[in-house]
Amino acid sequence: MTFQSPSATFENAPARNSKLAIGGMVLAILGLVLCPTILLALIALPLSIAALVRINRRPGELSGKGFALTGLITSIVSLLIGPLVLLVFAGPALIMMPALGRSRELSNRSYCAANLRGIVMSMNIYAADSNDIFPVLQPAAPGAYLSAGPGTPGSANAEATIESIYKSGPGGDVLQAQWLLVLRSQVSTKQYICKSDTFATVPAVSTNPSGTFNTNFQGGNQVSYSFAFPYTSKNEVGKWWTALTDSSLPVASDIAPKHGDSFRGVTADTTILTPGTDKRMPFNAPNHDFEGQNVAYSDGHAEWVRSPTIGQNDDNIWTIGQTSAGFPYPAIGRALDGSGRVPAMIDSTTAPFDIVMVPVRSNIGDVR
């Protein structure tokens, strides 16, 4: 019987492939195939180098030098061409990103204009059943246009809730007047949200968890739009807040900016403007990065304008023009010079009318 020594058996055993070499090659190939992935190449390169070193030190025990060399060369190629491939594919995307953002904003403007058209057309439908008067509630006090809160819940019946709003007494809330359109299912709460508005992003809900209808928007930041202040100094509905006015009268717009706020180092002008002559432009609406605003007119059409100085008599729709002494308008003091003067033109019975948009929003999102 012939015996072999352990050393002889070891010397005759076939060399096994290096797992490092195989792993390095697989990662390198994957890195090259996946466009190429530099991270995989960075892992494959040291693995392949380590495999080559081990194979050279243990030639009879380890094999797979071809695998290691393949991994080494492939990972180097990936590292060399990776940045070029990223530049080729990512470069155009980086160049197009501003254009895509611009395209999205232009689309949002069209969507916003459609919202305003739908709202004003619904106001006209409402007026057809309400003596040609757009949605309005009796003001609680001269100049009031926003209530203190969303109001108490109504009933489980929409018509009964509408009736309770009419009977609840003076309120004058221009947003609650718009809520009447929601309760009548003429508009959805989504139509009061501009896609470019960074503050009003979640639509109001018409019913609460108990199943009863809400009687107002649950907060000012559920509305992206402003509406023409509907009252005269005598707490009467102005002639401009009717479906009988001509198509040159703005009645709704992107939400008005609160005067006195600062944006990009510029402070809004809070002085009284002279209609038709003073072209100073305070802020545009904040919804579209102050580039302009959508404005809807009494006949239901809407347009994009670069300046708030539009409409009848070149009225600046954020401010009030000619004034007379006497009657205080505390709720729209943003459009006065602090003296408590009331606008004379807002009491006019014939065109041109000097309208002013409410509510207003500050740069931090407060609706007032």
C-alpha positions in Angstrom: 0.0 0.0 0.0 1.3 3.4 -1.0 0.8 6.4 1.3 1.0 10.1 0.2 2.1 12.8 2.6 -0.3 15.7 3.4 2.0 18.1 1.6 1.9 16.1 -1.5 -1.9 16.0 -1.5 -2.0 19.9 -1.0 0.4 20.5 -3.8 -1.7 18.4 -6.3 -5.0 20.1 -5.4 -6.4 22.5 -8.0 -6.3 26.2 -7.3 -9.7 27.8 -6.5 -11.1 30.9 -8.0 -10.7 34.0 -5.9 -14.1 35.3 -4.6 -12.7 38.8 -4.5 -11.8 38.6 -8.2 -15.3 37.3 -9.1 -17.0 39.9 -6.9 -14.9 42.7 -8.3 -15.6 41.7 -11.9 -19.4 41.4 -11.3 -19.6 44.8 -9.6 -17.5 46.4 -12.4 -19.6 44.9 -15.1 -22.8 46.0 -13.4 -21.3 49.5 -12.9 -20.6 49.7 -16.6 -24.0 48.4 -17.7 -25.9 50.7 -15.4 -25.1 53.9 -17.3 -22.3 53.6 -15.8 -22.6 53.6 -12.0 -19.5 55.3 -10.6 -20.3 54.0 -7.1 -20.1 50.4 -8.1 -16.9 51.1 -10.0 -15.4 52.6 -6.9 -16.2 49.4 -5.0 -15.1 47.1 -7.8 -11.7 48.7 -8.3 -10.1 48.0 -4.8 -11.7 44.5 -4.8 -10.0 43.7 -8.1 -6.7 45.1 -7.0 -6.8 43.1 -3.7 -7.7 39.9 -5.7 -4.7 40.4 -8.0 -2.3 40.8 -5.0 -3.7 37.7 -3.3 -3.5 35.6 -6.5 0.1 36.6 -7.1 1.1 35.8 -3.5 -0.6 32.4 -3.6 -0.3 31.1 -7.2 -0.9 27.5 -6.4 -3.9 28.1 -4.1 -5.8 30.9 -5.8 -6.7 31.5 -9.5 -9.0 33.9 -11.3 -6.5 36.5 -12.4 -8.6 36.9 -15.6 -11.6 37.8 -13.5 -9.5 40.3 -11.5 -8.1 41.9 -14.5 -11.5 42.2 -16.1 -12.9 43.8 -13.0 -9.9 46.2 -12.8 -10.1 47.3 -16.4 -13.9 47.6 -16.5 -14.0 49.6 -13.3 -11.3 52.0 -14.6 -13.3 52.4 -17.8 -16.5 53.1 -15.8 -14.7 55.8 -13.8 -13.3 57.4 -16.9 -16.5 57.5 -19.0 -18.9 57.9 -16.0 -18.7 61.6 -15.7 -19.0 62.0 -19.5 -22.1 59.8 -19.6 -23.7 61.8 -16.7 -22.9 65.0 -18.5 -24.5 63.7 -21.7 -27.7 62.5 -20.0 -28.0 64.8 -17.0 -26.8 68.0 -18.8 -29.9 68.4 -21.0 -32.1 67.7 -18.0 -30.4 70.3 -15.9 -30.8 72.8 -18.8 -34.4 71.9 -19.2 -35.4 72.1 -15.6 -36.0 75.9 -15.6 -38.0 75.5 -18.8 -40.0 72.7 -17.3 -40.6 74.9 -14.2 -41.7 77.8 -16.4 -44.0 75.5 -18.4 -45.6 74.3 -15.2 -46.2 77.9 -14.0 -47.8 78.8 -17.3 -50.0 75.8 -17.0 -50.9 76.8 -13.5 -51.8 80.3 -14.7 -54.3 78.8 -17.2 -55.7 76.5 -14.5 -56.0 79.5 -12.2 -57.8 81.6 -14.9 -60.2 78.7 -15.4 -61.0 78.6 -11.7 -61.8 82.3 -11.7 -63.9 82.0 -14.8 -65.9 79.2 -13.2 -66.4 81.2 -10.0 -67.6 84.3 -11.7 -69.9 82.4 -14.0 -71.4 80.8 -10.9 -71.8 84.3 -9.4 -73.8 85.3 -12.5 -76.0 82.2 -12.2 -76.6 83.1 -8.5 -77.4 86.7 -9.5 -80.0 85.5 -12.0 -82.0 84.2 -8.9 -81.1 87.1 -6.6 -82.2 90.3 -8.3 -79.0 90.4 -10.4 -76.9 90.8 -7.3 -73.7 88.7 -6.8 -73.4 86.6 -3.6 -73.3 89.0 -0.7 -74.3 89.1 3.0 -75.3 92.1 5.1 -72.2 93.6 6.7 -72.0 93.6 10.5 -70.3 97.0 10.6 -69.3 99.6 8.0 -66.3 98.3 6.1 -66.4 94.8 7.5 -65.7 92.0 5.1 -64.3 89.1 7.1 -65.9 87.3 10.1 -63.9 86.3 13.1 -64.0 82.6 12.2 -65.6 79.8 10.2 -68.9 80.0 12.0 -71.0 77.3 13.7 -71.8 74.1 11.8 -75.0 74.1 9.8 -77.5 71.3 9.4 -77.3 68.1 7.4 -79.3 69.8 4.6 -77.5 72.3 2.3 -80.6 74.4 1.7 -81.4 74.6 5.4 -77.8 75.6 6.0 -78.0 78.4 3.4 -81.2 79.7 5.1 -79.5 79.6 8.5 -76.6 81.8 7.1 -79.1 84.3 5.8 -81.0 84.4 9.1 -77.9 84.5 11.3 -77.7 88.3 11.1 -75.2 90.7 9.7 -71.8 89.2 8.9 -70.6 90.7 5.7 -68.0 88.0 5.2 -67.1 88.0 1.5 -65.7 84.5 1.8 -68.9 83.2 3.4 -70.8 84.8 0.6 -68.8 82.7 -1.8 -69.5 79.7 0.5 -73.1 80.0 -0.6 -72.0 78.9 -4.1 -70.3 75.8 -2.5 -73.5 74.9 -0.6 -75.5 75.3 -3.8 -73.0 72.9 -5.6 -72.3 75.5 -8.2 -68.5 75.4 -7.5 -66.2 73.0 -5.7 -63.8 74.1 -2.9 -61.0 73.1 -5.2 -61.8 75.9 -7.5 -60.8 78.4 -4.8 -57.2 77.0 -4.8 -54.5 78.2 -7.2 -51.9 75.6 -8.0 -49.1 78.2 -7.7 -50.3 79.4 -4.3 -47.8 78.2 -1.7 -50.1 79.1 1.3 -53.6 77.9 0.2 -52.9 74.2 -0.7 -55.7 72.2 0.9 -59.3 72.8 -0.2 -62.0 73.4 2.4 -64.4 70.6 3.2 -68.1 71.3 2.8 -69.2 68.9 5.6 -67.7 68.1 9.0 -67.3 64.6 10.5 -70.8 64.7 12.1 -72.4 65.0 8.6 -73.6 68.6 9.0 -72.6 71.2 6.4 -70.0 73.9 7.3 -71.1 77.5 7.0 -67.8 78.9 5.8 -64.3 78.2 4.7 -62.5 76.7 7.7 -59.7 79.2 7.3 -58.5 82.1 5.1 -55.7 79.9 3.8 -58.2 77.7 1.9 -58.8 80.5 -0.6 -56.4 81.8 -3.3 -58.6 84.6 -4.6 -59.9 88.0 -3.7 -63.2 89.7 -4.6 -64.3 93.2 -5.2 -65.3 94.9 -1.9 -69.2 94.9 -2.4 -70.4 97.6 0.0 -70.7 101.4 0.0 -70.1 103.6 3.0 -73.8 103.2 3.8 -73.5 99.4 4.1 -75.4 99.1 0.9 -74.4 96.8 -2.0 -72.6 98.8 -4.6 -73.8 99.0 -8.2 -70.6 97.3 -9.3 -71.5 94.1 -7.4 -74.2 93.1 -9.9 -74.5 91.2 -13.1 -75.6 94.3 -14.9 -72.2 96.0 -15.1 -70.2 95.8 -18.3 -67.3 93.5 -19.1 -64.6 96.1 -18.2 -65.2 95.7 -14.4 -62.9 93.4 -12.5 -64.8 91.4 -9.7 -62.3 88.7 -8.7 -58.5 88.2 -8.9 -55.6 86.3 -7.5 -55.4 87.1 -3.8 -54.4 90.7 -3.1 -51.1 91.5 -1.4 -51.2 93.2 2.0 -49.7 96.7 1.5 -46.7 97.5 3.7 -45.1 94.1 3.3 -41.6 94.0 1.9 -40.5 91.7 -1.0 -37.1 91.7 -2.5 -36.2 94.9 -0.8 -39.2 96.8 -2.1 -42.0 98.1 0.1 -45.5 98.5 -1.2 -46.8 102.0 -1.7 -49.6 102.7 0.7 -50.4 106.2 -0.6 -53.7 107.0 -2.2 -53.5 106.7 -6.0 -55.1 109.2 -8.4 -57.2 107.1 -10.9 -56.1 107.4 -14.5 -52.9 109.4 -13.8 -50.9 107.7 -11.1 -49.3 104.5 -12.6 -47.3 103.5 -9.5 -47.6 99.8 -9.1 -47.5 98.2 -5.7 -47.1 94.4 -5.5 -48.6 92.1 -7.9 -50.5 89.2 -6.3 -48.3 86.7 -4.4 -49.7 83.5 -6.1 -47.5 83.7 -9.1 -44.2 84.9 -7.6 -45.4 88.5 -8.0 -45.1 88.4 -11.8 -48.7 89.3 -12.3 -52.2 88.1 -11.7 -55.3 86.6 -13.2 -58.2 88.9 -13.1 -61.9 87.9 -13.8 -64.5 90.4 -15.0 -68.2 90.7 -14.4 -69.1 88.9 -17.6 -67.1 85.8 -16.6 -64.0 86.2 -18.8 -60.5 86.2 -17.2 -57.1 87.5 -18.3 -53.5 87.6 -17.2 -52.2 91.1 -16.4 -48.8 92.3 -15.5 -50.1 95.2 -13.4 -53.0 95.7 -11.0 -53.8 99.1 -12.7 -56.6 97.8 -14.9 -60.3 98.0 -15.5 -62.5 101.0 -15.5 -60.7 104.3 -15.3 -57.4 102.4 -15.0 -58.2 101.6 -11.4 -55.6 100.0 -9.3 -57.5 97.1 -7.9 -55.4 96.8 -4.8 -56.0 100.4 -3.6 -58.6 103.1 -3.5 -58.3 106.3 -5.5 -60.2 109.5 -4.8 -61.3 110.0 -1.2 -63.6 112.2 0.9 -63.4 113.0 4.6 -65.7 111.6 7.2 -66.5 107.9 7.2 -63.9 105.4 8.6 -63.2 102.2 6.8 -61.2 100.3 9.4 -61.4 96.9 7.7 -59.9 98.2 4.4 -57.4 100.6 6.0 -54.7 98.9 4.0 -55.9 101.0 1.0 -56.1 104.2 2.9 -53.4 106.6 4.1 -54.3 106.2 7.8 -56.6 109.3 8.0 -59.7 107.2 8.0 -61.0 108.7 4.8 -63.6 106.9 2.8 -63.3 106.5 -1.0 -65.8 108.7 -2.8 -65.7 106.6 -6.0 -66.7 103.4 -4.1 -70.0 105.1 -3.5 -70.6 106.0 -7.1 -73.9 104.9 -8.7 -72.5 105.0 -12.2 -69.3 103.8 -13.9 -66.4 104.1 -13.6 -66.3 102.3 -10.3 -63.2 102.2 -8.0 -63.2 98.7 -6.8 -60.7 97.2 -4.2 -60.0 93.5 -3.8 -60.5 91.7 -0.5 -59.3 89.8 1.5 -55.6 90.4 1.4 -52.6 88.2 2.3 -49.3 89.1 3.9 -46.0 87.6 2.9 -46.2 85.1 5.8 -49.6 83.9 4.7 -51.9 85.8 7.0 -55.2 86.5 5.4 -56.8 89.7 6.6 
